[in-house]
Amino acid sequence: MAWWVWALLGLGLFLFEILTPGGFYFLFFGVGAVATSTLVWLGLGGPDWLQWLVFTLVSLGCLVPFRSRLVRWASGGEAPRVDSLVGEEVVVLDDVEPGGVGKAELRGTTWNARTGGGRALRRGERARVARVEGLSLWLEP
């Protein structure tokens, strides 16, 4: 294939990476296409099957060691905490009997609230989140 076909393929893959949400796959195949384009332009490309082999090896050779690092860097370096609401203070909006269900406000949002303790929670009272299950907060006084 001509060098400019590889270059257009590489640029197209870079563009597709920009247009898709952060998977960081097309980026490395774009690098492989641009590297193959450079080799063909320098006259070192060889036959088509060798160009495709170089494209594949360079793409995978970049993807395997660098993708996980790039994803980690792009996401801020650490995994988000799922239970980040645990320990937060809520305002009880409904009376919640032990084992019952009511409503509570946390960060300006109304949540389903449950209590597993032996004491009922009264409207207006403050409580702490013990655990989160789906869209329900388990509260403790």
NUSEKOL-218579 format. One record per residue (C-alpha): residue in three letters; y, z, x; chain. Coordinates in nm, 2 decimals, padded with zeros to 4 digits. Each point is the difference from the previous one (the first is absolute). Last residue first. Example, Ala and Ser with C-alpha at 12.3 -4.5 7.8 and 13.67 -1.06 7.14 Angstrom:
REM NUSEKOL-218579
SITE  rest       Y       Z       X  kette
SITE   ser  -00.11   00.71   01.37      A
SITE   ala  -00.34   00.07  -00.14      A
REM end
This chain:
REM NUSEKOL-218579
SITE  rest       Y       Z       X  kette
SITE   pro   00.73   06.49  -02.84      A
SITE   glu  -00.26  -00.26   00.08      A
SITE   leu   00.01  -00.36  -00.12      A
SITE   trp  -00.25  -00.29  -00.01      A
SITE   leu   00.21  -00.31  -00.03      A
SITE   ser  -00.14  -00.29  -00.20      A
SITE   leu   00.06  -00.37   00.07      A
SITE   gly  -00.32  -00.05   00.20      A
SITE   glu  -00.11   00.34   00.11      A
SITE   val   00.26   00.18   00.20      A
SITE   arg  -00.05   00.35   00.14      A
SITE   ala   00.16   00.35   00.02      A
SITE   val   00.35  -00.11  -00.11      A
SITE   arg   00.23   00.31  -00.01      A
SITE   ala   00.16   00.16  -00.31      A
SITE   arg   00.34   00.06  -00.14      A
SITE   glu   00.04   00.13  -00.36      A
SITE   gly   00.22  -00.19  -00.25      A
SITE   arg  -00.28  -00.01  -00.26      A
SITE   arg  -00.27   00.26   00.06      A
SITE   leu  -00.30  -00.02   00.23      A
SITE   ala  -00.31   00.18  -00.13      A
SITE   arg  -00.20   00.23   00.24      A
SITE   gly  -00.36  -00.01   00.09      A
SITE   gly   00.04  -00.30   00.23      A
SITE   gly  -00.13  -00.35  -00.06      A
SITE   thr   00.34  -00.14  -00.10      A
SITE   arg   00.06  -00.35  -00.11      A
SITE   ala   00.32  -00.21   00.00      A
SITE   asn   00.05  -00.36  -00.10      A
SITE   trp   00.30  -00.13   00.18      A
SITE   thr   00.37  -00.06  -00.08      A
SITE   thr   00.21  -00.15   00.27      A
SITE   gly   00.32   00.12   00.15      A
SITE   arg  -00.16   00.12   00.33      A
SITE   leu  -00.25   00.20  -00.19      A
SITE   glu   00.02   00.09  -00.37      A
SITE   ala  -00.29   00.16  -00.18      A
SITE   lys  -00.19  -00.08  -00.32      A
SITE   gly  -00.29   00.17  -00.17      A
SITE   val  -00.38   00.02   00.01      A
SITE   gly  -00.22   00.30  -00.05      A
SITE   gly  -00.26   00.18   00.22      A
SITE   pro   00.22   00.31   00.01      A
SITE   glu   00.28  -00.06  -00.26      A
SITE   val   00.29  -00.23   00.09      A
SITE   asp   00.33   00.06  -00.18      A
SITE   asp   00.19  -00.33   00.03      A
SITE   leu   00.27  -00.11   00.25      A
SITE   val  -00.12   00.18   00.31      A
SITE   val   00.23  -00.05   00.29      A
SITE   val  -00.17  -00.11   00.32      A
SITE   glu  -00.01   00.12   00.36      A
SITE   glu  -00.18  -00.21   00.26      A
SITE   gly  -00.31   00.15   00.18      A
SITE   val  -00.21  -00.30  -00.06      A
SITE   leu   00.22  -00.31  -00.07      A
SITE   ser  -00.09  -00.17   00.33      A
SITE   asp  -00.36  -00.03  -00.12      A
SITE   val  -00.03  -00.36   00.09      A
SITE   arg   00.15   00.04   00.35      A
SITE   pro   00.11  -00.34   00.13      A
SITE   ala  -00.19  -00.12   00.31      A
SITE   glu   00.19   00.03   00.32      A
SITE   gly   00.18  -00.24   00.23      A
SITE   gly   00.29  -00.12  -00.21      A
SITE   ser  -00.18  -00.26  -00.20      A
SITE   ala   00.10  -00.29   00.22      A
SITE   trp  -00.12   00.18   00.32      A
SITE   arg  -00.34   00.07  -00.16      A
SITE   val  -00.03  -00.36  -00.12      A
SITE   leu   00.09  -00.13   00.34      A
SITE   arg  -00.25   00.23   00.18      A
SITE   ser  -00.27  -00.11  -00.24      A
SITE   arg   00.08  -00.37   00.05      A
SITE   phe   00.01   00.01   00.39      A
SITE   pro  -00.35   00.03   00.14      A
SITE   val  -00.19  -00.22  -00.25      A
SITE   leu   00.28  -00.25  -00.10      A
SITE   cys   00.10  -00.11   00.35      A
SITE   gly  -00.34  -00.11   00.12      A
SITE   leu  -00.08  -00.12  -00.36      A
SITE   ser   00.29  -00.25   00.01      A
SITE   val  -00.05  -00.09   00.37      A
SITE   leu  -00.38  -00.06  -00.06      A
SITE   thr   00.05  -00.20  -00.32      A
SITE   phe   00.28  -00.22   00.13      A
SITE   val  -00.19  -00.06   00.33      A
SITE   leu  -00.31  -00.10  -00.19      A
SITE   trp   00.20  -00.23  -00.23      A
SITE   gln   00.16  -00.17   00.31      A
SITE   leu  -00.35  -00.03   00.16      A
SITE   trp  -00.13  -00.18  -00.31      A
SITE   asp   00.30  -00.23   00.00      A
SITE   pro  -00.06  -00.12   00.36      A
SITE   gly   00.19   00.14   00.29      A
SITE   gly   00.31   00.22  -00.04      A
SITE   leu   00.12   00.02   00.37      A
SITE   gly   00.26  -00.28  -00.03      A
SITE   leu   00.30   00.23   00.02      A
SITE   trp   00.08  -00.08  -00.37      A
SITE   val  -00.37   00.07  -00.09      A
SITE   leu   00.02   00.34   00.17      A
SITE   thr   00.33   00.08  -00.17      A
SITE   ser  -00.13  -00.10  -00.34      A
SITE   thr  -00.31   00.22   00.05      A
SITE   ala   00.23   00.30   00.07      A
SITE   val   00.21  -00.08  -00.31      A
SITE   ala  -00.32  -00.02  -00.21      A
SITE   gly  -00.14   00.32   00.13      A
SITE   val   00.33   00.18  -00.05      A
SITE   gly   00.01  -00.13  -00.36      A
SITE   phe  -00.36   00.13  -00.04      A
SITE   phe   00.13   00.34   00.12      A
SITE   leu   00.29   00.00  -00.25      A
SITE   phe  -00.22  -00.11  -00.29      A
SITE   tyr  -00.18   00.33   00.01      A
SITE   phe   00.27   00.26   00.00      A
SITE   gly  -00.08   00.14  -00.35      A
SITE   gly   00.36   00.09  -00.08      A
SITE   pro   00.08  -00.17  -00.33      A
SITE   thr   00.01  -00.38   00.01      A
SITE   leu   00.31  -00.22   00.05      A
SITE   ile   00.05   00.10   00.37      A
SITE   glu  -00.36  -00.07   00.09      A
SITE   phe   00.02  -00.34  -00.18      A
SITE   leu   00.30  -00.09   00.22      A
SITE   phe  -00.19   00.09   00.31      A
SITE   leu  -00.30  -00.20  -00.12      A
SITE   gly   00.23  -00.30  -00.07      A
SITE   leu   00.15   00.03   00.35      A
SITE   gly  -00.34   00.00   00.16      A
SITE   leu  -00.12  -00.30  -00.21      A
SITE   leu   00.32  -00.18   00.09      A
SITE   ala  -00.07   00.07   00.37      A
SITE   trp  -00.36  -00.11  -00.03      A
SITE   val   00.10  -00.32  -00.16      A
SITE   trp   00.27  -00.05   00.27      A
SITE   trp  -00.26   00.02   00.28      A
SITE   ala  -00.19  -00.29  -00.14      A
SITE   met  -00.36   00.05  -00.11      A
REM end
